[in-house]
């Protein structure tokens, strides 16, 4: 009887060890497969509701996180209660590169145009597409946590869009 108890205890101990090892392997697999999107993370300051209100127009840009690897935005300008400009933007990290993909209403048959990240600091992100007519460069500058300036460049022309975070 004593030998039988020893065999049972050995079996329980081995079963416990094997079960724990499988649990550790599952945890290691989960940790190894979780992808980090470091380029997108640098743009986290984009997230939120930004606007510029003047006597002539109201410009708004609203950024949200869509997935682990993408943010999306809607940008529009209204004047006298009419929407005079509207675009959708996807900021997507793929293969350790960050892409700014924009579709503008009534332009380019509303087909998306991609710009790729060429420069990144804590306070600035530069996206470029030298093959696009205008713009061929888009720059976002973080002035502080409640103020950004977006600008578009190309063909000897620059447009600047200062915006404040809407509370």
N, C-alpha and C positions, 0 to 999 in steps of 0.2 A: 504494500500500500504506500509505503514511504517513497519508493522509486516512482510510483505512478504520480504522486504529488510533485516530485522533482521534475518529471517530464512535462507535466502540465505547466509548471512555473517557467520552465525554459521556453516552452511554446509561446506562452503569453509574453514573455520578455522579447523573444524574437519578433513576434507579431507587432509589438509596440515599436520596436526599433525600425522595422521595415516601414510601418505606417508613417512614422515621423520623418523618415528619409524621403518618402514620396511627397509629403506635405512640403518639405524644404525644397525639393526639386520643382514642385508646382510654383512656389513663391519665387524661386530663381527665374523660372520661365516667364512669369508675369513681369518681373522687374526688367528682364532683358528685352522683352517685346514692347514695353512701353516706350514710344517714340517721343523724343523731345523736339520741339520746334523752336530752336533758339533764335532764328532770324525773325520769326513772327513775334516772339516774346519781346524783342527789342522795340516793336511798334505798339506795345500795349498802351502807350500814352495816347494813341489815336482814339481809343474807345471812349464813347460818350456822345453827347449832343453839343455840337458847336454851332455858333451863329454870328453873323455880322448884320446889325440893323442900322440902316441909314435912312435918310429922308426919301431916297429914290427906290430902294429895294431892301429885301430881307434875303440873306444868303444863309442856308443851313446845310450842315453836313452831320449825319447821324451814323456813328460807327457802332457795330455790335459784333460780338464773337459768334461765329456760325458753327465752327467745329474746332477740334484741337489744332487743326492746321490752317484755319482760315478765319478772316474777319470779313464782314460785308458792310457796305455803306450806301446810303442814298444821299445825294447832294442835289439841292435845287435852289433856284433863285426865283423869288416872286416880286412882281412890281404891280402895284395897283390891283392886288388880289389875283393876278394872272401868273401862272407858272411860265416863266420865260426861258428857263433852262432846267433840265433834269438829266441826271446820270446815275447809274448804278456802278458800284466799284466792289471788286473782290480782291482781297489781299490774301494770297495763297502761298504757302510754303510747300515746295516740291523739291525733292532731292537736294536739300540744304540750300536752295535758292528761294528768294522771295520775289513774287510777281504781283504787280499792280495791274489788274485787268479791269478796264473801264468800257462801259457801253453808254453812249450818249444819245438821248432822244433826238431824232431828226438829223443825225450825222452818221456817216459811214454805214448807212442802212441798218443802224443800231447793232452792227456786228461788234463784238468785243475787240479791243485793241490792248495788247499786253506790253507792259513796261517792266524791266527787270531792275532789281536793286543793284546800284553801282557803288553806293557809299552809305555807310551807316555809322552814326555815333549815338550817344545817349540822347542828343537833342536834335538830330537831323537825319532824315532819310531821303535819298536821291534815287529816283527811278528814271530809266532812260529807254528810249526806243528810237535810235538814229534813223530808222527807215520811215518813221511816221512824219507827216508834214508838219502839223501843229496840234498839240505840243509834241516836242520830242524829248522833253525833260520835265519831270514833275518833282518838286521839292517840298517837303514838309519840315518846318522848323518849330521846335517846341521852345517857346519863350519862357514859360513857367507852367505850372500844373493847370492853370486856367486860361492859357493864351497860346495859340498856335498861329503860324502864318504858312499858308499853302501858296505855292507859286507855280505857274506853268511857263515854259520857255521854248522858243524856237522861231525860226525865220526872222531874226532880229526883232523879236517881239516878246514882251514879258507881261504877264498879268499876275497881280498879287491879291491874295484873299486873306486878310487878317481875320481871325475868329476868336471869340471868347467862349468858354465853357458855359453852357446854360445850366443853371442849378435846378 
